[in-house]
Every structure is written in C-alpha cells, then in structure tokens.
Amino acid sequence: MSGWQDYWQLADGVGRGVALALLAMSIAAWVVILWKLWVLRRAGQDIARAVPVFWAAATLEDGRARLAGMDREGVLLPLLDAVIAPTTGGTLESAASIESRLTRRLRDALHRGLAHLQFGQVLLASVGSTAPFVGLFGTVWGIYHALAGIADAGQLTIDKVAGPVGEALIMTAAGIAVAVPAVLAFNLYGKWVASSEAELEGFAHDLRQMALERRNGN
C-alpha cells in the first residue's frame, strides 16, 4: 500500500485521473464478471434440464408450463411462444408462408436471448484491450512528472530518480492486473455463450419442425 500512497502523493491531476480510471475499469469489469458468471451458469443449467423435460411433456400446454417454471433467464420460453403465437390477419406477416413466419419469429426470439447472454462481453473486451495502455500512459506521465520535478529542484542523482520512476511503474502493473481477469473472463464466457447458442439453435430448429408437422397433421 505504501507504493500506492507514494504514487498518489507524487502524482499530479493527470496521474491521479489515470489511477481513478483504472480503478473504475476494474470495478466495472468485476461487476460484469460476477454477474455473467451467475447468469451463464443458470442459463446453461436451465437449458440442460428444461429441454428434455419439455419434450417429455404429454401436451404443448404442459410443456410450456414446465419451461416457464425452469427457464429462469428467459431464453427458452420466448422460442416456444414465437411458435405458438397467433398471426394477426391483414398484415404483411399473415401474407407470408408459415415457414417464413416461423423462421422470422424464431430468429427474433433467438437474437433477444443471445443478446441477454452476450451482454457485458463488449465491456470485458474493451477493458482487457485498453487497460494495459492506460496503465502505460500513467507510467509515462508519472516518469515525466517525476523527472520534471527533479530537474526543477536541480538535484539529478540516481537515488532521486529511482524512487519516483519506481512508483510510476506501478501504473503499468495496475493496468495489467486490471486487464488479465477481463481477458480471461471474456474468453471463458465466450465459450459458454457459444455452447448455449448451439443448444438454443437446436431447440429452435426442433420447435419449427414440430410446428410444421402439427400444421400438416403428421
């Protein structure tokens, strides 16, 4: 902590602004990391449990009731509702074929579900890619500020330089420390989202086939 305290005391407004920016980026990243961990784990568990339970139902109404009770993140039920929703007459949608209507409705519902699962990925990617450079800027500015202060004092010795420069290097380490968790979480969560996306697309495809077969009386 003494290093941070020394840096804060020696830094000017720009240096302190960089430190506060890194702090804000770290807090935002960790909030998203913890929130997405909770959301994606729940969604993955719900998809794995709810889809087999739905297909085991005796009727469509029973299957919908089961989905409603198990789909905590709301990524499965909108797909079923898109299939069973009535079509209003006299609209462009009603003029399209049943295949086109089902495809469009399922696509829209799938996109909304994926947007929920992907929320926060952009922030994690942004923090992971920019935090090291923000920290490096803080280091460069801190070194410049320290050398300028030493030059004004007229005492340029190695011990006078090593202290301020060492304190300024803390910002580079801080930028890396902020970026690493964000990058790791982005990669891990991207894999989880892709897995959920594949399961949701398969469920949407099966629902579409079921709706067409029911309409054809098969």
N, C-alpha and C positions, 0 to 999 in steps of 0.2 A: 504493500500500500504506500510505502514511503516514496517509491518511484513515481506513482501517480500523483501524489501530493506535491512532489517537487516539480513535476511537469506542469501541473496546474498553476503553481505559483509563478513559474518562469514564463509560461505561455502568455501570448497576447490574446486579443479578441478572436483572431482567426484560428489560432491553435486551440483555444477552448471551444470554438464553434465546431471544429473538426471532431474533437473528443465527444461533444454532445451529439453530433450527427452519428458517430459510430455507436454510441450508447442507444440512441433511438432505433437505429437499424438492428441492433442486437435484440432489443426488447420486441420489436415488431416481428423479427424472424422467429424468435422462440414462442411467441404467442401463436403464430401460424403453425409452427412445427407441432406444438402440443395439441392444438385444435384439430389439425388434419390427422394426426395420429388417432385421435378419438373417432373422428368421422369415418376415415377409411377403414379402420378395424371394424366398426359397426356395420358399414355398408358391405364389406366382404363377408362377414359372418351372416348377415341377413340374406344376401344373395345365395350363399351356400345352403342355408337352411330353408328359405322360403320357396325357392323354385321347385324343388322336389315335392314339398308339401302342397303347392298349388296344383301340380299335375296329378297328385294323388286324390284330389277332391272329386266328389261324385258329380257336382254341378258347377256351372260357371259362377253362380252366386256364392256357393260355398267356397270356391277357390278365391274369389275376390275378398271375402271376409277373412280368409286365412292370410292373404297378402297384406290386408290392411292392418292386421294385428302384428305382423312380423317385419314389415318394411319401415323401420324406424327412420331412415334417411330419405324416404320418399323417392326412390329411384326405380322401383319395380311397379308399384301400383299405377303411376301415370301411363306406363306402357299398356297395361290391361285396359285402363279407361279409354285410351286412344282407340282401341279395337272395338269396344262395345258402345262408344258414344254414338248417339243418333245423328243422322245427317239432315240438316235443315233444307227443305225444298226451296227451289227458286234461287239457288246460289251457284256460284261457279264450282264449288266443291261438289254439289249434287250432280252437276253435269259430267263430272269425271267418272271414270270406271271405278269399281270397287277396289281393284288392285292399286290404282293410283291414290285413292283416298287413304287406304291403309298405309301405304308407303309413306305418304306425306305426314300423316298423323304420328306414326311410329318414329319417323325421323325427328320430328319436332320434340316429341317427348324424350327421346334418347338424348338429344342435344341438351335439353334442360337438365337432365340427370347428370350428364357428364360435366356440364358447367359447374354444378354443385360440387362434384368430386374434385374437379381441377382448380377450384377457387384457391387462391393463395400461391399457386405454383409460380406465377409471374413474379410475385414479391420475393420468393425464395431465390429464384434465378437472378433477379436484379441485385439482391444483397450479396449473393455469392460471387457475382462478377464484378461488382463495384467496390465492395468494402476494402479489398486489398489496396486499391488505388487511392481510396480516400485516406486510408492509413498512411500510405506512402507520401501523399501530399502533406499530411500532417507532419511527417518526419522531415521532409524537405523544408517546409516552412519553419519548423522548430529549430532546425540546424541554422537556417538563415537568420532567424531571430536571435539565436544564441550568439552566433559569430558577430552579428551586428552590435549586440550589446557589449561583447568583449572588446571589439575594435573601438567602440566609443570610450570604454574605460581605459584603453591604452595598455592593457596587460594581456598579451597574447602568449600564454605558456600552455604546455601540454595538459597540465592539470586543470587549467581554466577551461580548456576546450573539451576534454574528455567527459566531464560531468554533464554539461548542457547537451552535448551531442548524444551521450548515452541515454539521457532522459528522452530526447526527441525520438530515438529509435523505438521507444515503447509504442509509438503510434503504429509503426509497421507491424509489430507483433499483435497489437489490438485489432488491426484490420484483418489479419489472417485468422485470428481467433473468432472474429465475427463471421467470416466467410465460410470457414470449414463446416460448421454444423448446417448452414443453409444449403451448401452444395450437396452434402451427404443426404440430407432430408429430401432435397429436390430429386435426386436420382432414385432414392428408395421409393418415394411416393409416386414418382412417375411410373415405376414398375407396377405398383399396386393399382394405380388408376388404369393402366393398360390391361391388367388382368380383369378388373371389374368391367371395363368396356367390352372385352371379348365375351364375358358372360352375359351382359345386358344385350349385346347384339344378337347372340344366340337365342336368348329368350324372346326378343322382339321378332326374330325370324319365325320361331315356332308359333308365336301368337298369330302372326299373319297367316301362316298356313292353316292353323286351326279355324280362323275366321272364314277363310275362303272355303274350306271343306264344309263348315257348318252351313254356309250360304248355299253351297251346291247340293246340300243334303246328303253328303257322304258320311 
